[in-house]
Amino acid sequence: MAKVTIRKMELADVDQVMEVEKASFTTPWTIDIFYQEIVDNDHAYYFVIELDEKIVGYVGTWIILDDAQITNIAILPRFRGHKLGEKLFRYTIQQAMLMGVTRLSLEVRISNIPAQGLYSKFGLVPGGIRKNYYTDNQEDALVMWVNLL
């Protein structure tokens, strides 16, 4: 059975995280953005999920006071459907709550029904629409949020 580990992302992880990023998004972040998030952004918290010590996914969160915003979450396509995203999301919520977060929000593509289903499992509900949010195709984003108290 494969060993699953979730831990804080380190600079040495960025190359593997970029593999996940490029496989998951049509407009992936650049390597420089990840370095900036880890080194310069005091509000950023990133975690990776490993399967037998190989990074197969990651999540980014910005925490300001008691509010958390998920910036991105991704699992390598060949590892989706095995509850790894759910484990990673649960871990992220637990860590945020330990840091005093009382509300969590994110944006998700209107067309990404599987992700919306995952977020709903954790109590997130639709809170609004951001029109033309995604730059690759001007797709709208559904804003979802949950009070964690």
Stockholm file with secondary structure:
# STOCKHOLM 1.0

chainA/1-149         MAKVTIRKMELADVDQVMEVEKASFTTPWTIDIFYQEIVDNDHAYYFVIELDEKIVGYVGTWIILDDAQITNIAILPRFRGHKLGEKLFRYTIQQAMLMGVTRLSLEVRISNIPAQGLYSKFGLVPGGIRKNYYTDNQEDALVMWVNLL
#=GR chainA/1-149 SS CCCEEEEECCGGGHHHHHHHHHHHCSSCCCHHHHHHHHHHCTTEEEEEEEETTEEEEEEEEEEETTEEEEEEEEECGGGTTSSHHHHHHHHHHHHHHHTTCCEEEEEEETTCHHHHHHHHHTTCEEEEEETTCCTTTCCCEEEEEEECC
#=GC SS_cons         CCCEEEEECCGGGHHHHHHHHHHHCSSCCCHHHHHHHHHHCTTEEEEEEEETTEEEEEEEEEEETTEEEEEEEEECGGGTTSSHHHHHHHHHHHHHHHTTCCEEEEEEETTCHHHHHHHHHTTCEEEEEETTCCTTTCCCEEEEEEECC
//
